[in-house]
Amino acid sequence: MIKNLILDWSGTLVDDFSATLIATNEVFKVHGMPPFSADDFRRDFRLPYPEFYQEFLPGKPLEDLEVLFKEAFREAESLVQPLEQTLGFLESAREKGLRLFVLSSMNEEALMRQAEDFGLSKFFEEIYAGVLDKREKIGEITRLHGLVPFHTAYVGDMVHDVHAAQAGGLHSVALLSGYDPVERLAAAKPQIILPHVGELVGLCSPAAVAPIRPDIVVRKLRLPICIGVPPEERAKPQELKVSLVIETLEGLAELSDDLERTIDYFAVSEAVKALASERPRKLIETFAEEVAQMVLRDFGAAGVKVEVEKPILTNCEGVVVSYEGRR
């Protein structure tokens, strides 16, 4: 089930078609070209937009065209409004605990201004704007935020959005609320086509914590540590046994014998030993949490389960505490 959503902006969350058409026609007017009708613009416009300009205004510097468009779009920006379903969708997604991101080719200044004006910024963990080719960025986003592709979808209204999802190995969801017509979207073969973003929440699962997938297991690592509630117990090292179950971001398939694509369990073991020696602690619960956070932060794990065993009671083998964490 889908737990993470990366969303396009224009035509997905806001209706900016009229403002975009006006601004584009102003750019073409400056260069002595006739304006687009709405139907012609839907037919001819595409992303990445440098390809669109190269076809219709060949040889014109992209930087100059972007300046003209930005100025004209600002004049027409009052026409931009959130789509009818956007706020309800975002509120429902937040209630379900979904992680939300934006990936858009729109000018960053304009997008951030709209997000603030419409009260939408608060829903997103991160906003990526001004991205010319989303296919080249989407993999970086999933890796940076620890998004498992199987549980992540990219949602947009244009063929380029479908191609971006496919390039990142994500679920592809195409919406009919924006620029590209259904025939063009269908030809790109998205997994799902929906009329608008309001239909999306029903496809997503609540963000319940899934069991840690045991890609790498370190069993009963023995290490000395000064730990215990009484000061005299903390005064000298005693042996604990630490076990770790580590879920990697990409799993273990097709690693091609490349250590950089997995997690170095020897390095993890050495880091746990170093962490144990940093300072005395009262609680093994505290140490278990510190180990988990270190593995997530420093080794890029998708998830980790840590068990710390302390041989303290005389009538049992030991006491074990367990801590699980995810990115």
C-alpha positions as CSV (number, residue, x, y, z in Angstrom):
1,M,0.0,0.0,0.0
2,I,1.0,3.6,-0.6
3,K,2.4,5.4,2.4
4,N,4.4,8.3,0.8
5,L,3.2,10.7,-1.8
6,I,5.3,13.0,-4.0
7,L,3.0,15.4,-5.7
8,D,3.2,17.7,-8.7
9,W,1.9,21.2,-8.1
10,S,0.4,22.7,-11.3
11,G,-2.8,20.9,-12.4
12,T,-2.5,18.5,-9.5
13,L,-3.0,20.7,-6.4
14,V,-3.7,24.1,-8.0
15,D,-5.4,25.3,-11.2
16,D,-2.9,27.6,-12.9
17,F,-3.7,26.8,-16.5
18,S,-5.1,30.2,-17.4
19,A,-2.2,32.1,-15.8
20,T,0.3,29.8,-17.5
21,L,-1.4,30.3,-20.9
22,I,-1.4,34.1,-20.5
23,A,2.2,34.2,-19.5
24,T,3.3,31.8,-22.3
25,N,1.5,33.9,-24.8
26,E,3.2,37.0,-23.5
27,V,6.6,35.3,-24.1
28,F,5.6,34.4,-27.6
29,K,4.2,37.9,-28.3
30,V,7.6,39.5,-27.3
31,H,9.2,37.2,-29.9
32,G,6.7,38.0,-32.6
33,M,4.8,34.7,-32.5
34,P,1.0,34.3,-32.5
35,P,-0.8,33.3,-29.3
36,F,-1.9,29.8,-28.4
37,S,-5.6,29.0,-28.0
38,A,-6.4,27.0,-24.9
39,D,-6.9,23.9,-27.0
40,D,-3.7,24.4,-28.9
41,F,-1.7,25.0,-25.8
42,R,-3.0,21.7,-24.2
43,R,-2.0,20.0,-27.4
44,D,1.5,21.4,-27.8
45,F,2.8,22.2,-24.3
46,R,4.9,19.6,-22.6
47,L,7.6,19.0,-19.9
48,P,10.5,19.4,-19.6
49,Y,9.5,22.9,-20.8
50,P,13.0,23.6,-22.3
51,E,12.0,21.1,-25.0
52,F,8.8,23.0,-25.6
53,Y,10.6,26.3,-26.0
54,Q,13.3,24.7,-28.2
55,E,10.6,23.5,-30.6
56,F,8.7,26.8,-30.9
57,L,11.3,29.4,-30.1
58,P,14.5,27.7,-31.3
59,G,17.8,29.4,-30.4
60,K,16.2,31.7,-27.8
61,P,18.2,31.7,-24.5
62,L,16.2,29.8,-21.9
63,E,17.2,32.2,-19.2
64,D,15.7,35.1,-21.1
65,L,12.5,33.2,-21.7
66,E,12.2,32.3,-18.1
67,V,12.5,36.0,-17.0
68,L,9.8,37.0,-19.4
69,F,7.5,34.2,-18.3
70,K,8.1,34.9,-14.6
71,E,7.1,38.6,-15.0
72,A,4.0,37.8,-17.0
73,F,3.0,35.0,-14.7
74,R,3.2,37.3,-11.7
75,E,0.8,39.7,-13.4
76,A,-1.7,36.9,-14.0
77,E,-1.2,35.0,-10.7
78,S,-4.5,36.2,-9.2
79,L,-6.1,33.6,-11.5
80,V,-4.4,30.7,-9.7
81,Q,-6.5,28.9,-7.1
82,P,-6.2,25.6,-5.3
83,L,-8.3,22.8,-7.0
84,E,-11.6,22.2,-5.2
85,Q,-10.4,18.8,-3.7
86,T,-6.9,19.9,-2.6
87,L,-7.5,21.0,1.0
88,G,-9.7,18.1,1.9
89,F,-7.2,15.7,0.3
90,L,-4.3,17.2,2.2
91,E,-6.2,17.1,5.5
92,S,-7.2,13.5,5.0
93,A,-3.7,12.5,4.1
94,R,-2.3,14.1,7.2
95,E,-4.9,12.4,9.4
96,K,-3.7,9.0,7.9
97,G,-0.1,9.8,8.6
98,L,1.0,9.9,5.0
99,R,4.4,11.6,4.2
100,L,3.8,14.3,1.6
101,F,6.3,16.0,-0.7
102,V,6.1,18.3,-3.7
103,L,8.2,17.9,-6.9
104,S,7.5,20.6,-9.5
105,S,9.0,22.4,-12.4
106,M,7.3,25.6,-11.4
107,N,9.4,28.6,-10.5
108,E,10.4,28.2,-6.9
109,E,9.5,31.7,-5.9
110,A,6.0,31.5,-7.4
111,L,5.3,28.0,-5.9
112,M,6.4,29.0,-2.4
113,R,4.4,32.1,-2.6
114,Q,1.3,30.2,-3.6
115,A,1.9,27.5,-0.9
116,E,2.0,30.2,1.7
117,D,-0.9,32.2,0.4
118,F,-3.2,29.1,0.2
119,G,-2.1,27.8,3.6
120,L,-0.7,24.6,2.1
121,S,3.0,24.7,3.1
122,K,2.3,23.1,6.5
123,F,1.2,19.8,4.9
124,F,4.6,19.0,3.2
125,E,7.7,17.5,4.6
126,E,9.7,19.1,1.8
127,I,9.0,21.1,-1.4
128,Y,11.2,20.8,-4.5
129,A,10.5,23.4,-7.1
130,G,12.2,24.7,-10.3
131,V,13.2,21.2,-11.3
132,L,13.6,21.1,-15.1
133,D,13.7,17.3,-15.5
134,K,11.9,15.4,-12.7
135,R,13.2,12.1,-13.9
136,E,16.7,13.1,-12.8
137,K,15.6,14.3,-9.4
138,I,13.1,11.8,-8.1
139,G,15.6,9.1,-7.2
140,E,17.6,11.6,-5.1
141,I,14.4,12.5,-3.2
142,T,13.5,8.9,-2.3
143,R,17.0,8.2,-1.2
144,L,17.4,11.4,0.8
145,H,14.1,10.9,2.7
146,G,14.3,7.1,3.0
147,L,11.2,6.5,1.0
148,V,10.7,2.8,0.0
149,P,9.7,2.9,-3.7
150,F,7.1,0.1,-3.2
151,H,5.3,2.3,-0.7
152,T,5.7,5.6,-2.6
153,A,3.8,7.2,-5.5
154,Y,4.4,10.2,-7.7
155,V,1.2,12.0,-8.6
156,G,0.9,14.4,-11.5
157,D,-1.2,15.5,-14.5
158,M,1.3,15.3,-17.3
159,V,3.1,12.6,-19.3
160,H,6.4,13.8,-17.9
161,D,5.1,13.1,-14.4
162,V,4.3,9.5,-15.3
163,H,7.8,9.1,-16.8
164,A,9.3,10.6,-13.6
165,A,7.5,8.0,-11.5
166,Q,8.6,5.2,-13.8
167,A,12.2,6.5,-13.7
168,G,12.2,6.4,-9.9
169,G,10.6,3.0,-9.7
170,L,7.6,4.4,-7.9
171,H,3.9,3.9,-8.4
172,S,2.6,6.3,-11.1
173,V,-0.7,8.1,-10.6
174,A,-2.0,10.3,-13.4
175,L,-4.7,12.9,-12.7
176,L,-7.2,14.4,-15.2
177,S,-7.4,17.7,-13.4
178,G,-4.6,19.5,-15.2
179,Y,-2.8,19.9,-18.6
180,D,-2.6,16.6,-20.5
181,P,-5.8,14.9,-21.8
182,V,-6.7,11.3,-20.8
183,E,-5.6,9.9,-24.2
184,R,-2.0,11.2,-23.9
185,L,-1.8,10.2,-20.2
186,A,-3.1,6.7,-21.0
187,A,-0.5,6.2,-23.7
188,A,2.3,6.8,-21.1
189,K,0.9,3.7,-19.2
190,P,0.5,5.0,-15.6
191,Q,-0.6,2.4,-13.1
192,I,-3.6,4.5,-12.1
193,I,-5.6,7.3,-13.7
194,L,-7.9,9.3,-11.4
195,P,-10.2,12.3,-12.1
196,H,-8.6,14.4,-9.4
197,V,-6.5,14.3,-6.2
198,G,-9.5,13.8,-4.0
199,E,-9.8,10.2,-5.1
200,L,-6.2,9.4,-4.0
201,V,-6.5,9.0,-0.2
202,G,-8.6,5.9,-0.6
203,L,-5.6,4.1,-2.2
204,C,-3.3,4.9,0.6
205,S,-2.8,3.0,3.8
206,P,-2.4,4.5,7.3
207,A,1.2,4.9,8.1
208,A,1.3,2.0,10.6
209,V,4.8,0.9,11.4
210,A,5.6,-2.2,9.4
211,P,7.8,-5.0,10.8
212,I,11.5,-4.4,10.2
213,R,12.6,-6.5,7.3
214,P,15.6,-8.6,8.4
215,D,18.1,-7.7,5.6
216,I,21.0,-7.7,8.0
217,V,21.0,-9.4,11.4
218,V,23.8,-8.9,14.0
219,R,23.3,-11.4,16.9
220,K,24.4,-10.8,20.4
221,L,27.4,-8.5,19.9
222,R,29.3,-8.6,23.1
223,L,30.6,-5.3,24.4
224,P,31.8,-3.7,27.7
225,I,29.8,-0.7,28.9
226,C,29.4,1.2,32.2
227,I,25.7,1.1,32.8
228,G,23.4,0.8,35.8
229,V,21.2,2.8,38.1
230,P,23.4,2.6,41.2
231,P,26.6,4.7,40.9
232,E,28.7,1.8,42.0
233,E,27.3,-0.3,39.2
234,R,28.2,2.3,36.6
235,A,31.7,2.7,38.0
236,K,33.1,-0.3,36.1
237,P,32.3,-2.0,32.8
238,Q,30.1,-5.0,32.4
239,E,29.2,-7.0,29.4
240,L,26.0,-6.5,27.4
241,K,24.8,-8.4,24.4
242,V,23.4,-6.2,21.6
243,S,21.4,-7.6,18.6
244,L,20.4,-5.6,15.6
245,V,17.9,-6.3,12.8
246,I,18.5,-3.8,10.0
247,E,16.3,-3.0,7.0
248,T,18.2,-1.5,4.1
249,L,16.6,1.1,1.8
250,E,16.9,-1.0,-1.4
251,G,16.9,-4.6,0.0
252,L,19.5,-7.1,-1.0
253,A,18.5,-7.9,-4.5
254,E,20.9,-7.1,-7.4
255,L,23.6,-5.6,-5.2
256,S,26.2,-6.7,-7.8
257,D,28.7,-7.3,-5.0
258,D,28.8,-3.5,-4.3
259,L,29.3,-2.7,-0.7
260,E,28.2,0.9,-1.3
261,R,24.7,-0.3,-2.1
262,T,24.2,-2.0,1.3
263,I,25.1,-1.4,4.9
264,D,28.5,-2.4,6.2
265,Y,27.7,-4.6,9.3
266,F,31.3,-4.5,10.5
267,A,31.2,-0.7,10.5
268,V,27.9,-0.8,12.3
269,S,29.4,-3.2,15.0
270,E,32.4,-0.9,15.5
271,A,30.1,2.1,15.8
272,V,28.0,0.4,18.4
273,K,31.1,-0.4,20.4
274,A,32.3,3.2,20.2
275,L,28.9,4.5,21.3
276,A,29.0,2.2,24.3
277,S,32.3,3.6,25.4
278,E,31.4,7.3,25.1
279,R,29.9,7.7,28.6
280,P,28.2,5.9,31.5
281,R,24.5,5.4,31.4
282,K,21.8,4.4,33.9
283,L,19.3,2.6,31.6
284,I,19.8,0.0,28.9
285,E,16.6,1.4,27.4
286,T,18.5,4.7,26.8
287,F,21.4,2.8,25.1
288,A,19.0,0.8,22.9
289,E,17.4,4.0,21.6
290,E,20.8,5.7,21.0
291,V,22.0,2.7,19.0
292,A,18.8,2.7,16.9
293,Q,19.0,6.4,16.1
294,M,22.7,6.1,15.3
295,V,22.1,3.3,12.8
296,L,19.3,5.3,11.1
297,R,21.2,8.5,11.0
298,D,24.8,7.4,10.2
299,F,24.2,4.3,8.1
300,G,21.1,5.3,6.2
301,A,19.0,2.3,7.3
302,A,15.3,2.3,6.4
303,G,14.5,0.7,9.8
304,V,16.2,-1.0,12.7
305,K,15.3,-3.1,15.7
306,V,17.8,-3.1,18.6
307,E,17.7,-5.6,21.5
308,V,20.0,-5.1,24.5
309,E,20.5,-8.0,26.9
310,K,21.8,-7.5,30.4
311,P,22.6,-10.4,32.8
312,I,21.4,-8.8,36.0
313,L,18.8,-11.0,37.7
314,T,20.0,-14.1,39.5
315,N,17.0,-16.3,38.6
316,C,17.0,-15.8,34.8
317,E,19.5,-15.6,31.9
318,G,19.1,-11.9,31.5
319,V,16.8,-8.9,30.9
320,V,16.2,-7.8,27.3
321,V,14.9,-4.4,26.2
322,S,13.8,-3.8,22.6
323,Y,13.6,-0.6,20.5
324,E,12.4,-0.2,16.9
325,G,12.8,2.9,14.7
326,R,12.2,3.9,11.1
327,R,13.3,6.9,9.0
